[in-house]
Amino acid sequence: MKTLSTKNDPAILDRLYDVVQDRRSNPRQDSYVSALLQEDAEKIHAKLMEEAWEVVEASRDTDRKAVIHEIADLWFHCLVLMGARDIPPEDIYSELMKRWGKPGLQEKKERRKNALLPET
């Protein structure tokens, strides 16, 4: 497993993903991640919806710490879904890099247009 500094380090996302993958390969009785991964995909989907809703609710308040806490929960559960679907963080980074430098409305319009085209 990758080492992690004690400072705020974005590598925490990669490290958490590694833990998810480890729990997928080596389930543990005492692991929340293992329990989620052993459920059907709907359990993970439900957790994502719950966490997304909690982000929205926390953001309606002025408690910055609550918003940070809920976003961390949402990101964590996204990593669990990624692990369940075998999507490494690098694939997400790559997708974000493809969008970098494009105006958001243009990128969204292009995605919508391409989604309507049949696959070739």
ABEGO torsion letter per residue (X at the ends): XBBBBABBBAAAAAAAAAAAAAAAABBBAABAAAAAAABBAAAAAAAAAAAAAAAAAAAABABAAAAAAAAAAAAAAAAAAAAAAGBBAAAAAAAAAAABGBBAAAAAAAAAAAAABBBX
